[in-house]
Amino acid sequence: MAAKSDFYTDDDLSTWERIKKAFANDWEQTKSDFGSDTARDMDQDVDDTVKQMAGSADSFENREQAFRFGYTAQTRYQSDYPAWNDDLDTRLRSEYPGDYEADRAYIRHAYGYRTSK
């Protein structure tokens, strides 16, 4: 479970626990799509893949904080920011508790992630 932060409510964290497996599968597919020999091909279509990957040390667990933050931001701000833009980027930069520049692509990917209902 994630470290407690003022950004996340208990409901946010509960929602994240439900969606986390989908993100993990998407991440495995993304690595496979980019030719990783160690990633499983999940036989999924990936509309918006993360374009930065560094190899075997770049596991989902190393990016979970960024994915969780981006997905939570989407649930919180989507009505004000239906698409990624400079204003949203500035807002999230000020709220992110980690290295925003290093994690920005992963945050953005998660912000654009849509679940099928």
VOKE-950023 format. One record per residue: residue number from 0; chain; x, y, z of N, C-alpha, C in turn; residue in one letter. Coordinates in nm, 4 decimals, decimal comma. Example, Ala and Ser with C-alpha at 12.3 -4.5 7.8 and 13.67 -1.06 7.14 Angstrom:
! residues 2
{0; "A"; {1,3190; -0,5690; 0,7800}; {1,2300; -0,4500; 0,7800}; {1,3200; -0,3300; 0,7800}; "A"}
{1; "A"; {1,2850; -0,2250; 0,7080}; {1,3670; -0,1060; 0,7140}; {1,2900; 0,0030; 0,7870}; "S"}
This chain:
! residues 117
{0; "A"; {0,0857; -0,1175; 0,0000}; {0,0000; 0,0000; 0,0000}; {0,0897; 0,1230; 0,0000}; "M"}
{1; "A"; {0,0449; 0,2268; -0,0583}; {0,1209; 0,3500; -0,0721}; {0,1383; 0,4199; 0,0615}; "A"}
{2; "A"; {0,2457; 0,4963; 0,0707}; {0,2668; 0,5785; 0,1887}; {0,1574; 0,6836; 0,1947}; "A"}
{3; "A"; {0,1147; 0,7153; 0,3155}; {0,0075; 0,8144; 0,3335}; {0,0580; 0,9514; 0,2917}; "K"}
{4; "A"; {-0,0255; 1,0245; 0,2224}; {0,0068; 1,1575; 0,1730}; {-0,1185; 1,2415; 0,1830}; "S"}
{5; "A"; {-0,1030; 1,3724; 0,1940}; {-0,2185; 1,4611; 0,1975}; {-0,2938; 1,4598; 0,0650}; "D"}
{6; "A"; {-0,2305; 1,4212; -0,0434}; {-0,2948; 1,4209; -0,1751}; {-0,4008; 1,3127; -0,1855}; "F"}
{7; "A"; {-0,3757; 1,1956; -0,1241}; {-0,4631; 1,0806; -0,1409}; {-0,5614; 1,0649; -0,0261}; "Y"}
{8; "A"; {-0,6874; 1,0454; -0,0609}; {-0,7871; 1,0096; 0,0391}; {-0,7894; 0,8574; 0,0500}; "T"}
{9; "A"; {-0,8553; 0,8059; 0,1508}; {-0,8687; 0,6607; 0,1632}; {-0,9431; 0,6033; 0,0428}; "D"}
{10; "A"; {-1,0409; 0,6773; -0,0082}; {-1,1146; 0,6329; -0,1262}; {-1,0236; 0,6273; -0,2490}; "D"}
{11; "A"; {-0,9348; 0,7267; -0,2649}; {-0,8391; 0,7253; -0,3758}; {-0,7528; 0,5997; -0,3696}; "D"}
{12; "A"; {-0,7021; 0,5687; -0,2515}; {-0,6141; 0,4531; -0,2362}; {-0,6890; 0,3229; -0,2590}; "L"}
{13; "A"; {-0,8130; 0,3156; -0,2158}; {-0,8941; 0,1970; -0,2393}; {-0,9194; 0,1776; -0,3891}; "S"}
{14; "A"; {-0,9522; 0,2857; -0,4566}; {-0,9736; 0,2799; -0,6011}; {-0,8461; 0,2362; -0,6709}; "T"}
{15; "A"; {-0,7323; 0,2901; -0,6277}; {-0,6048; 0,2530; -0,6880}; {-0,5780; 0,1037; -0,6736}; "W"}
{16; "A"; {-0,6064; 0,0482; -0,5591}; {-0,5829; -0,0952; -0,5391}; {-0,6643; -0,1775; -0,6386}; "E"}
{17; "A"; {-0,7842; -0,1326; -0,6742}; {-0,8669; -0,2046; -0,7706}; {-0,8125; -0,1924; -0,9135}; "R"}
{18; "A"; {-0,7554; -0,0789; -0,9492}; {-0,7129; -0,0546; -1,0868}; {-0,5665; -0,0938; -1,1110}; "I"}
{19; "A"; {-0,4926; -0,1165; -1,0038}; {-0,3480; -0,1404; -1,0140}; {-0,3128; -0,2578; -1,1048}; "K"}
{20; "A"; {-0,3864; -0,3665; -1,0982}; {-0,3554; -0,4839; -1,1801}; {-0,3687; -0,4526; -1,3292}; "K"}
{21; "A"; {-0,4687; -0,3724; -1,3649}; {-0,4840; -0,3338; -1,5051}; {-0,3630; -0,2540; -1,5520}; "A"}
{22; "A"; {-0,3141; -0,1649; -1,4670}; {-0,1948; -0,0884; -1,5019}; {-0,0740; -0,1801; -1,5155}; "F"}
{23; "A"; {-0,0605; -0,2765; -1,4263}; {0,0529; -0,3693; -1,4329}; {0,0498; -0,4482; -1,5635}; "A"}
{24; "A"; {-0,0684; -0,4946; -1,6032}; {-0,0810; -0,5671; -1,7301}; {-0,0488; -0,4771; -1,8489}; "N"}
{25; "A"; {-0,0977; -0,3531; -1,8434}; {-0,0696; -0,2568; -1,9493}; {0,0801; -0,2302; -1,9591}; "D"}
{26; "A"; {0,1460; -0,2200; -1,8461}; {0,2905; -0,1949; -1,8439}; {0,3667; -0,3127; -1,9049}; "W"}
{27; "A"; {0,3271; -0,4355; -1,8710}; {0,3912; -0,5532; -1,9305}; {0,3736; -0,5523; -2,0820}; "E"}
{28; "A"; {0,2530; -0,5197; -2,1288}; {0,2275; -0,5156; -2,2722}; {0,3121; -0,4077; -2,3389}; "Q"}
{29; "A"; {0,3240; -0,2939; -2,2746}; {0,4036; -0,1846; -2,3297}; {0,5483; -0,2281; -2,3484}; "T"}
{30; "A"; {0,6045; -0,2916; -2,2473}; {0,7430; -0,3380; -2,2590}; {0,7552; -0,4411; -2,3708}; "K"}
{31; "A"; {0,6588; -0,5309; -2,3816}; {0,6599; -0,6305; -2,4885}; {0,6527; -0,5625; -2,6249}; "S"}
{32; "A"; {0,5652; -0,4624; -2,6369}; {0,5505; -0,3904; -2,7632}; {0,6804; -0,3238; -2,8063}; "D"}
{33; "A"; {0,7626; -0,2851; -2,7094}; {0,8895; -0,2205; -2,7409}; {1,0044; -0,3205; -2,7529}; "F"}
{34; "A"; {0,9714; -0,4497; -2,7544}; {1,0718; -0,5504; -2,7855}; {1,1443; -0,6119; -2,6683}; "G"}
{35; "A"; {1,0982; -0,5926; -2,5462}; {1,1632; -0,6532; -2,4310}; {1,1521; -0,8053; -2,4388}; "S"}
{36; "A"; {1,2641; -0,8733; -2,4199}; {1,2638; -1,0191; -2,4210}; {1,2095; -1,0772; -2,2914}; "D"}
{37; "A"; {1,2046; -0,9963; -2,1854}; {1,1611; -1,0465; -2,0555}; {1,0146; -1,0157; -2,0255}; "T"}
{38; "A"; {0,9512; -0,9314; -2,1052}; {0,8121; -0,8944; -2,0796}; {0,7168; -0,9956; -2,1426}; "A"}
{39; "A"; {0,6061; -1,0184; -2,0745}; {0,5032; -1,1077; -2,1280}; {0,4185; -1,0309; -2,2287}; "R"}
{40; "A"; {0,3878; -1,0969; -2,3391}; {0,2932; -1,0382; -2,4332}; {0,1547; -1,0693; -2,3789}; "D"}
{41; "A"; {0,0838; -0,9662; -2,3347}; {-0,0467; -0,9825; -2,2715}; {-0,1586; -0,9867; -2,3755}; "M"}
{42; "A"; {-0,1216; -0,9801; -2,5045}; {-0,2193; -0,9808; -2,6133}; {-0,3247; -0,8716; -2,5937}; "D"}
{43; "A"; {-0,2750; -0,7503; -2,5602}; {-0,3623; -0,6355; -2,5400}; {-0,3268; -0,5285; -2,6418}; "Q"}
{44; "A"; {-0,4252; -0,4471; -2,6801}; {-0,3997; -0,3292; -2,7615}; {-0,3655; -0,2146; -2,6678}; "D"}
{45; "A"; {-0,2636; -0,1400; -2,7011}; {-0,2216; -0,0290; -2,6169}; {-0,2353; 0,0991; -2,6978}; "V"}
{46; "A"; {-0,3311; 0,1826; -2,6601}; {-0,3571; 0,3059; -2,7345}; {-0,2539; 0,4139; -2,7050}; "D"}
{47; "A"; {-0,2165; 0,4242; -2,5804}; {-0,1272; 0,5324; -2,5393}; {-0,0155; 0,4738; -2,4556}; "D"}
{48; "A"; {0,0898; 0,4233; -2,5219}; {0,1963; 0,3561; -2,4487}; {0,2995; 0,4553; -2,3959}; "T"}
{49; "A"; {0,3625; 0,4144; -2,2904}; {0,4700; 0,4947; -2,2336}; {0,5905; 0,4789; -2,3248}; "V"}
{50; "A"; {0,6439; 0,5894; -2,3733}; {0,7498; 0,5839; -2,4731}; {0,8897; 0,5772; -2,4133}; "K"}
{51; "A"; {0,8988; 0,5965; -2,2845}; {1,0299; 0,5907; -2,2215}; {1,0412; 0,4617; -2,1424}; "Q"}
{52; "A"; {1,1351; 0,3798; -2,1809}; {1,1620; 0,2621; -2,0992}; {1,3101; 0,2327; -2,1008}; "M"}
{53; "A"; {1,3590; 0,1882; -1,9894}; {1,5027; 0,1755; -1,9717}; {1,5515; 0,0328; -1,9568}; "A"}
{54; "A"; {1,4671; -0,0678; -1,9631}; {1,5134; -0,2047; -1,9531}; {1,4601; -0,2753; -1,8305}; "G"}
{55; "A"; {1,5292; -0,3806; -1,7876}; {1,4773; -0,4679; -1,6825}; {1,4603; -0,3986; -1,5482}; "S"}
{56; "A"; {1,5378; -0,2967; -1,5193}; {1,5232; -0,2256; -1,3918}; {1,3995; -0,1364; -1,3924}; "A"}
{57; "A"; {1,3349; -0,1223; -1,5067}; {1,2204; -0,0326; -1,5205}; {1,0904; -0,1102; -1,5012}; "D"}
{58; "A"; {1,0741; -0,1682; -1,3840}; {0,9552; -0,2481; -1,3573}; {0,8362; -0,1612; -1,3183}; "S"}
{59; "A"; {0,7198; -0,2201; -1,3239}; {0,5974; -0,1491; -1,2858}; {0,6088; -0,0942; -1,1435}; "F"}
{60; "A"; {0,6641; -0,1741; -1,0536}; {0,6751; -0,1313; -0,9144}; {0,7546; -0,0021; -0,9009}; "E"}
{61; "A"; {0,8510; 0,0192; -0,9897}; {0,9309; 0,1424; -0,9850}; {0,8533; 0,2631; -1,0363}; "N"}
{62; "A"; {0,7438; 0,2398; -1,1050}; {0,6634; 0,3485; -1,1619}; {0,5257; 0,3605; -1,0974}; "R"}
{63; "A"; {0,4964; 0,2738; -1,0022}; {0,3627; 0,2718; -0,9438}; {0,3227; 0,4070; -0,8847}; "E"}
{64; "A"; {0,4125; 0,4741; -0,8151}; {0,3790; 0,6045; -0,7560}; {0,3303; 0,7018; -0,8633}; "Q"}
{65; "A"; {0,3990; 0,7061; -0,9763}; {0,3601; 0,7979; -1,0841}; {0,2272; 0,7566; -1,1462}; "A"}
{66; "A"; {0,2084; 0,6276; -1,1716}; {0,0825; 0,5800; -1,2277}; {-0,0338; 0,6093; -1,1328}; "F"}
{67; "A"; {-0,0147; 0,5815; -1,0041}; {-0,1195; 0,6046; -0,9048}; {-0,1560; 0,7523; -0,8988}; "R"}
{68; "A"; {-0,0545; 0,8376; -0,8987}; {-0,0781; 0,9820; -0,8928}; {-0,1547; 1,0291; -1,0160}; "F"}
{69; "A"; {-0,1132; 0,9863; -1,1347}; {-0,1793; 1,0282; -1,2577}; {-0,3230; 0,9809; -1,2656}; "G"}
{70; "A"; {-0,3461; 0,8567; -1,2234}; {-0,4827; 0,8041; -1,2265}; {-0,5711; 0,8764; -1,1253}; "Y"}
{71; "A"; {-0,5186; 0,9014; -1,0056}; {-0,5947; 0,9747; -0,9048}; {-0,6232; 1,1165; -0,9531}; "T"}
{72; "A"; {-0,5252; 1,1800; -1,0153}; {-0,5459; 1,3155; -1,0686}; {-0,6565; 1,3147; -1,1739}; "A"}
{73; "A"; {-0,6589; 1,2103; -1,2574}; {-0,7650; 1,2005; -1,3588}; {-0,9022; 1,1949; -1,2929}; "Q"}
{74; "A"; {-0,9163; 1,1118; -1,1908}; {-1,0472; 1,1005; -1,1260}; {-1,0857; 1,2305; -1,0565}; "T"}
{75; "A"; {-0,9879; 1,3060; -1,0142}; {-1,0132; 1,4298; -0,9414}; {-1,0328; 1,5508; -1,0328}; "R"}
{76; "A"; {-0,9589; 1,5572; -1,1432}; {-0,9537; 1,6801; -1,2238}; {-1,0074; 1,6671; -1,3659}; "Y"}
{77; "A"; {-1,0541; 1,5507; -1,4050}; {-1,0939; 1,5300; -1,5441}; {-1,2030; 1,6258; -1,5900}; "Q"}
{78; "A"; {-1,2951; 1,6629; -1,5013}; {-1,4013; 1,7540; -1,5460}; {-1,3458; 1,8934; -1,5767}; "S"}
{79; "A"; {-1,2431; 1,9365; -1,5044}; {-1,1799; 2,0659; -1,5326}; {-1,0765; 2,0574; -1,6440}; "D"}
{80; "A"; {-1,0118; 1,9418; -1,6557}; {-0,9058; 1,9210; -1,7548}; {-0,9320; 1,7893; -1,8283}; "Y"}
{81; "A"; {-1,0251; 1,7870; -1,9233}; {-1,0549; 1,6616; -1,9931}; {-0,9368; 1,6104; -2,0762}; "P"}
{82; "A"; {-0,8478; 1,6990; -2,1143}; {-0,7268; 1,6604; -2,1875}; {-0,6064; 1,7247; -2,1198}; "A"}
{83; "A"; {-0,4927; 1,6598; -2,1343}; {-0,3681; 1,7116; -2,0773}; {-0,3380; 1,8465; -2,1399}; "W"}
{84; "A"; {-0,3029; 1,9452; -2,0585}; {-0,2634; 2,0757; -2,1106}; {-0,1643; 2,1402; -2,0148}; "N"}
{85; "A"; {-0,1126; 2,2568; -2,0505}; {-0,0098; 2,3224; -1,9694}; {-0,0586; 2,3581; -1,8300}; "D"}
{86; "A"; {-0,1843; 2,4001; -1,8168}; {-0,2376; 2,4347; -1,6849}; {-0,2423; 2,3126; -1,5927}; "D"}
{87; "A"; {-0,2886; 2,2000; -1,6476}; {-0,2907; 2,0763; -1,5695}; {-0,1488; 2,0352; -1,5324}; "L"}
{88; "A"; {-0,0588; 2,0424; -1,6276}; {0,0797; 2,0048; -1,6034}; {0,1384; 2,0874; -1,4881}; "D"}
{89; "A"; {0,1126; 2,2162; -1,4879}; {0,1625; 2,3042; -1,3819}; {0,1016; 2,2658; -1,2472}; "T"}
{90; "A"; {-0,0260; 2,2394; -1,2462}; {-0,0938; 2,2017; -1,1223}; {-0,0368; 2,0720; -1,0662}; "R"}
{91; "A"; {-0,0248; 1,9704; -1,1513}; {0,0253; 1,8417; -1,1040}; {0,1709; 1,8504; -1,0599}; "L"}
{92; "A"; {0,2492; 1,9298; -1,1289}; {0,3891; 1,9500; -1,0901}; {0,3976; 2,0009; -0,9462}; "R"}
{93; "A"; {0,3070; 2,0930; -0,9100}; {0,3104; 2,1512; -0,7761}; {0,2587; 2,0548; -0,6689}; "S"}
{94; "A"; {0,1802; 1,9541; -0,7092}; {0,1206; 1,8617; -0,6132}; {0,1951; 1,7289; -0,6008}; "E"}
{95; "A"; {0,2795; 1,6975; -0,6976}; {0,3446; 1,5660; -0,6986}; {0,4546; 1,5589; -0,5924}; "Y"}
{96; "A"; {0,4520; 1,4526; -0,5100}; {0,5504; 1,4441; -0,4020}; {0,6860; 1,3864; -0,4438}; "P"}
{97; "A"; {0,7009; 1,3495; -0,5701}; {0,8260; 1,2896; -0,6157}; {0,8972; 1,3767; -0,7172}; "G"}
{98; "A"; {0,9828; 1,3133; -0,7987}; {1,0578; 1,3816; -0,9040}; {0,9674; 1,3924; -1,0266}; "D"}
{99; "A"; {0,9005; 1,5042; -1,0396}; {0,8004; 1,5208; -1,1447}; {0,8609; 1,5044; -1,2836}; "Y"}
{100; "A"; {0,9763; 1,5639; -1,3075}; {1,0376; 1,5537; -1,4408}; {1,0656; 1,4086; -1,4778}; "E"}
{101; "A"; {1,1166; 1,3307; -1,3837}; {1,1481; 1,1907; -1,4114}; {1,0220; 1,1076; -1,4338}; "A"}
{102; "A"; {0,9128; 1,1435; -1,3677}; {0,7910; 1,0639; -1,3711}; {0,6805; 1,1220; -1,4582}; "D"}
{103; "A"; {0,7031; 1,2346; -1,5183}; {0,5983; 1,3063; -1,5920}; {0,5323; 1,2201; -1,7000}; "R"}
{104; "A"; {0,6099; 1,1478; -1,7789}; {0,5525; 1,0654; -1,8864}; {0,4602; 0,9577; -1,8300}; "A"}
{105; "A"; {0,4949; 0,9015; -1,7152}; {0,4134; 0,7969; -1,6535}; {0,2865; 0,8561; -1,5932}; "Y"}
{106; "A"; {0,2988; 0,9746; -1,5341}; {0,1822; 1,0449; -1,4796}; {0,0855; 1,0769; -1,5927}; "I"}
{107; "A"; {0,1390; 1,1272; -1,7009}; {0,0544; 1,1631; -1,8150}; {-0,0135; 1,0397; -1,8748}; "R"}
{108; "A"; {0,0594; 0,9322; -1,8853}; {0,0024; 0,8074; -1,9361}; {-0,1157; 0,7646; -1,8489}; "H"}
{109; "A"; {-0,0984; 0,7667; -1,7188}; {-0,2050; 0,7265; -1,6270}; {-0,3221; 0,8243; -1,6309}; "A"}
{110; "A"; {-0,2944; 0,9512; -1,6501}; {-0,4023; 1,0495; -1,6587}; {-0,4912; 1,0203; -1,7793}; "Y"}
{111; "A"; {-0,4334; 0,9725; -1,8853}; {-0,5088; 0,9416; -2,0058}; {-0,5693; 0,8022; -2,0082}; "G"}
{112; "A"; {-0,5411; 0,7224; -1,9073}; {-0,5883; 0,5845; -1,9028}; {-0,7380; 0,5801; -1,8773}; "Y"}
{113; "A"; {-0,8105; 0,5042; -1,9574}; {-0,9549; 0,4919; -1,9398}; {-0,9892; 0,3446; -1,9192}; "R"}
{114; "A"; {-1,0685; 0,3172; -1,8184}; {-1,1128; 0,1807; -1,7946}; {-1,2403; 0,1559; -1,8729}; "T"}
{115; "A"; {-1,2612; 0,0324; -1,9081}; {-1,3878; -0,0013; -1,9732}; {-1,4900; -0,0301; -1,8643}; "S"}
{116; "A"; {-1,6073; 0,0257; -1,8816}; {-1,7104; 0,0087; -1,7778}; {-1,8214; -0,0781; -1,8273}; "K"}
